[in-house]
C-alpha cells in the first residue's frame, strides 16, 4: 500500500479547477442577427431591430416546448414553459465557422486533452422564452457517445430575467447574456457552452422575450487517430499530475509490489448497451481526460471500467466490468444472485471505497477479485435504470448517462525502475 503522504500528494495533484462551462460575447456583422423561418410561408426577422410584432410572428410560428422524461415526451408548463422550433424550419445567418467560436470552445473546454480531435457543432433548435417562461433544472438529453456538450447563442432581444444557471458538484454559475452584450461596441451575440452532463435551468423571464439557438457539440475523431491506442497532442506544459505521478513511479518505495489504482470520474457519459468502454476513452472530458492522458503518456495503459453495485454486501463493494451489461428489464440488480452472474461473464469483485481488506473482497469470488487503491473517490452508483435522463430537453433517444472509472495497473518497482 502507498503511504498516506504519497497518496495525498497524488490526490492533490489532480486539478479540479477546470471549468465545465465557458461564456462570452462574439462580435458579428449586422447580417448575423438575421433569421429566416417558417414551415409554409417564409418569414424574416432582424434581431438587431426586431419590433414586438416581429417577435409575435416568430412565437406564432413556434410550437410549445416539450421536454423528455425518461422515454416520454411531456408537455407540462409547471416544469417548462417556452416555445421551440426545430432546425429544419429556420435558417440562421450567423456563420459559426467564420466566427472563430469553435476554436475558442476547443481551447477552453478541451485544453489539449483530447488528442487532435475537433468539436463539430450541429444546429439543434430555436427557443423563445416570453414573459413568465422558464425551464426547471435538467440535463441535456444525450444524443451520442461522442456528444460532449451544448452551445447556446442568445440574440440581443430586450428582456429581463431568463438567466441561465449551471450547476456541477458544489459549484454554480449564473449566465446573464444581457450584461455581456451591453459592453460591446459592435453588434454581438452572447454565448455559453457547457458539458452535456451539467445540470442547468432557465430562470423566469420577467419581461420581454429571450430568443436562443442551440447547437449540439460532438467530438470528431480523425480517421487516422484513435486516441485509445495512440496519443497525439501538443504538450504545452507538463501537468502537476504528470510530474507527481512520474516522480512516484521512479521511487522504489511507491507500491514496491505493484497495485491497482482507481480514479473515480468527475463527469457522466452517454452510453448504450452496445457502447464499448475502450471507445469511451476517446470522449472523456475535463479532469477525466487529463487523468487518462497522463497515464497513457507514462505508459501505464489505463482502462475505462464500470462498477455495478454489490447489493447483497453493501456500498463498499461492487462488481467491475469491462463492458456495459445488457438486460432488458433494467432491474436485474433486484434479482437475487445477479452479482454471481456478473462474475460468471467476466466481472471482478472489487472495493468501491478505501479501508477494505482483500480477504473481504474474495468472499464474493476467490479467483476474480481485486483490491483497488482509490486515488479519487468512486462515489456514484452504476445502476443503469437509475442513470437514464430523468428530465432532459428532449425525450430519450436510446442513450443514458453512466458514471465509469479509470483503472490503472502499476507494475512492481523492480519492473518499472
Order of alpha helices (4+ residues) and beta strands (2+ residues): alpha-beta-beta-beta-alpha-beta-beta-beta-beta-beta-beta-alpha-alpha-beta-beta-beta-beta-beta-beta-alpha-beta-beta-beta-beta-alpha-beta-beta-alpha-alpha-beta-beta-alpha-beta-alpha-beta-beta-beta-beta-alpha
